[in-house]
């Protein structure tokens, strides 16, 4: 079995309105040294061993469902775990 952690964030060229709102709130409570905050999505996925490579399955899921590849980028970590 594999445990996969997927992180999805906006591409650097895309404005992150939620991140900007949080940055504004952080500044209002006195943390002016904060220059950027970006908001993202995090997924934990467990995948059984099968005939396909785990990387291929994860790439397809990310491309088709978890990330809007026009606006977002993703990265993932795969760890083999015992049941």
C-alpha positions in Angstrom: 0.0 0.0 0.0 1.1 3.5 -0.7 0.3 6.7 1.1 0.4 9.8 -1.1 0.4 13.4 0.0 -0.6 15.9 -2.7 -0.2 19.7 -2.4 -2.0 21.9 -4.9 -1.4 25.7 -5.1 -1.9 28.5 -7.6 0.8 29.0 -10.1 3.1 32.0 -9.3 1.6 34.0 -12.1 -2.0 33.6 -10.8 -3.4 36.0 -8.1 -4.4 34.1 -4.9 -7.3 36.2 -3.5 -7.7 34.1 -0.4 -3.9 34.4 0.3 -4.2 38.1 -0.1 -7.1 38.3 2.3 -5.2 36.3 4.9 -2.1 38.5 4.4 -4.2 41.6 4.9 -5.5 40.1 8.2 -2.0 39.2 9.3 -0.8 42.7 8.7 -3.8 44.2 10.6 -2.8 42.2 13.7 0.8 43.5 13.5 2.8 41.1 11.4 4.1 43.5 8.8 7.1 41.4 8.0 4.9 38.8 6.3 5.4 39.5 2.5 3.3 36.7 1.0 0.8 34.0 1.9 -0.5 31.6 -0.6 -3.4 29.2 0.1 -3.6 25.7 -1.2 -5.2 22.3 -1.0 -3.9 19.2 0.6 -4.9 15.6 0.0 -4.0 12.3 1.6 -4.6 9.3 -0.6 -4.0 5.6 0.1 -3.4 3.5 -3.0 -3.2 -0.3 -3.2 -0.5 -1.9 -5.2 -1.8 -2.7 -8.6 -0.7 -3.3 -12.2 -0.1 0.4 -12.9 2.7 2.6 -11.5 1.6 4.6 -8.5 3.1 7.8 -10.1 0.9 7.3 -13.2 -2.2 7.0 -11.1 -1.4 10.0 -9.0 -0.6 12.1 -12.0 -3.9 11.2 -13.7 -5.9 12.0 -10.6 -4.2 15.3 -10.1 -4.5 16.3 -13.8 -8.2 15.2 -14.1 -9.6 16.1 -10.7 -7.5 17.6 -7.9 -5.9 20.5 -9.8 -7.0 22.9 -12.4 -3.8 22.6 -14.4 -4.4 25.9 -16.2 -4.2 27.9 -12.9 -2.7 25.5 -10.3 0.4 23.4 -9.9 0.8 20.3 -7.8 3.5 18.2 -6.1 3.2 15.0 -4.3 5.1 12.6 -2.0 4.7 8.8 -2.2 5.6 6.6 0.7 5.2 2.8 0.8 3.5 1.7 4.0 2.7 -1.6 5.5 -0.9 -2.5 6.2 
